[in-house]
Amino acid sequence: MESLNGLTVSGRVELVAGALLLIVLIAEGWLLMQMMTQRGRLLPRIEALEKRLGMSAQPAPGPRAWHSGSGLRSCLTSKGRQLRCKNCGR
């Protein structure tokens, strides 16, 4: 404890901040582990429920085309790439 008496105010602040950061990181790791464990328990139950209801796992849809609305007939995606659009056929 004598080594703490030799610290300046800024040194003590840094020590406390470091200790708090360490506590926050440990708590975050614990919370992540709890979430992953919960996900591991829930995922098989959700899959069994989907199977019982006859729902099939479908892949996420790709980017959809939309008209810019500026009077131009250009079909754009959210990333600005041109796609073939069902509405205008281009």
Summary of the structure (lengths in Angstrom):
residues: 90
radius of gyration: 27.5
end to end distance: 76.2
largest distance: 79.7
contacts: 156
relative contact order: 0.07
helix: 54%
strand: 6%
